């Protein structure tokens, strides 16, 4: 029954024939659905991992993933060689320095990363649970700014507005104004795309914060802190491991941020109330 018709240059959503049952009536109609495809990250000619992701902003994704996973320490160490769109997915070919590649080769990450998984394929406990360097003093943010950013994130999610199926991650300045938004079927992919975009545009990460539409699981805290961002606000709940990691690395973790309501789970000193 499903007819897939890629939409737009990136093919990040498609049109599908559906049977819709509403108010006791069955109709034949069409619907827009978000796409997810296997995206293989290939470093120095060697495949490292395959993630299921929305196939747009893939350069941002590759850079953000490389930084947030500690594969490189600086975006200048990454050279994007080619993005190959294949029949069954996308290959992103990257070049990194020899020392980084040798360290990467010792990690051994071979499984495909599922849409909701940030650690699939990691076969070492030490590698799975990494504590980033302390984020530093960071920012002071008004709670009004957090609420404003979350409301703007919801309004600014264009792909989710069409499909209702993707997460969003956004960067807001200290006034709560959204400056960058990235979307993906995977919450951690959306965050990686955002980090890549921030690095590409040389954004000062001490003058803003991140808001996400998902829960605050461990990898969301780990990626945010590794990038050097001091405050993460999520619309849903954190996990216990995420809270302990945020406490350890100095990150302010806000959960259940909806409207003006929120919970602060670590380092509340960065938030102030009018």
HELIX and SHEET records of a PDB file:
HELIX    1   1 UNK A   58  UNK A   68  1                                  11    
HELIX    2   2 UNK A   75  UNK A   77  5                                   3    
HELIX    3   3 UNK A   98  UNK A  105  1                                   8    
HELIX    4   4 UNK A  125  UNK A  128  1                                   4    
HELIX    5   5 UNK A  143  UNK A  156  1                                  14    
HELIX    6   6 UNK A  158  UNK A  163  1                                   6    
HELIX    7   7 UNK A  187  UNK A  200  1                                  14    
HELIX    8   8 UNK A  218  UNK A  226  1                                   9    
HELIX    9   9 UNK A  240  UNK A  249  1                                  10    
HELIX   10  10 UNK A  268  UNK A  270  5                                   3    
SHEET    1   A 3 UNK A   5  UNK A   7  0                                        
SHEET    2   A 3 UNK A  13  UNK A  22 -1                                        
SHEET    3   A 3 UNK A  25  UNK A  34 -1                                        
SHEET    1   B 5 UNK A  79  UNK A  85  0                                        
SHEET    2   B 5 UNK A  89  UNK A  95 -1                                        
SHEET    3   B 5 UNK A  37  UNK A  43  1                                        
SHEET    4   B 5 UNK A  46  UNK A  53 -1                                        
SHEET    5   B 5 UNK A 112  UNK A 113  1                                        
SHEET    1   C 2 UNK A 141  UNK A 142  0                                        
SHEET    2   C 2 UNK A 271  UNK A 272  1                                        
SHEET    1   D 6 UNK A 178  UNK A 184  0                                        
SHEET    2   D 6 UNK A 167  UNK A 173 -1                                        
SHEET    3   D 6 UNK A 208  UNK A 212 -1                                        
SHEET    4   D 6 UNK A 231  UNK A 234  1                                        
SHEET    5   D 6 UNK A 252  UNK A 258  1                                        
SHEET    6   D 6 UNK A 261  UNK A 266 -1                                        
END                                                                             
